[in-house]
Amino acid sequence: MPPPERRLAAAIESLTRIRVADRTERDGSKVVWHQSAGAEIVSWVDPTGFLERQELTLAQEHVLWTREWGLRTGTVSDDGGSGAGPCSALVKLDVAPSEERLERARAAFGGYAGKDKYLLHLRTALFAARQGPDDEGGYVRTLANQPDPRLRRRRQLTTAIFLGVGLLALAAVALLVGFSLRGS
C-alpha cells in the first residue's frame, strides 16, 4: 500500500467532474461536483461565473474556501445516523485554520498538473494562503478576491470619460476667458 501522502496525491490526480450532478439554479448560479476515491470537491459559482465557495474533503479532513473568508479547515466524520439509515457526513470546523491540514492538502495538490479550472483555483488558494499577511495586513486569499477585470475596465473607461469631459470644459472656459480678454 502506498504511503498516505501518495494516496492523497493520487486521490487529487484522479478527481473527475461529475457533470450529471452539476446543478444550475434559477438565478444562474451553479454547483459543480468533482469526486474520486478519497477526495471530493464541491464548488459554488455565482451567476456571473465567479467562484463563491469550494469545499474539499480529503480522507477525513476538510478544507473550506470562501470568497469572503478565505481558507478554513476541519474534520469530517460519519458519526450518527439511525437504524433507518446513515446520516450525512458531519463537518467540524477548526477554531483557526490548521497549518498541518493545509500542508497535507498542499502536498496532495503539489503534483497536480491538470487543467481543470476548479481544481487549479483551489490549488492556487492553498498555496497563496502560505504567503500569510500581505503588506496591508490582510491575508492573501486567491485571485478570485481581485476585482472583476470587467469592472476594472469599466472604471478605467469611466475615468477616461470624466477626464475628457473635464478637459473639454477647461478648454471651453479658457476660450471664453481668451475671447473676453480680447474684447476688452
Secondary structure as UniProt FT lines:
FT   HELIX           4..13
FT   STRAND          16..17
FT   HELIX           19..21
FT   STRAND          23..24
FT   TURN            26..27
FT   STRAND          30..36
FT   TURN            37..38
FT   STRAND          39..45
FT   TURN            47..48
FT   STRAND          51..58
FT   TURN            59..60
FT   STRAND          61..66
FT   TURN            67..69
FT   STRAND          70..77
FT   TURN            83..84
FT   STRAND          90..93
FT   HELIX           99..109
FT   TURN            110..111
FT   HELIX           117..129
FT   TURN            130..131
FT   TURN            135..136
FT   HELIX           143..145
FT   HELIX           149..183
//
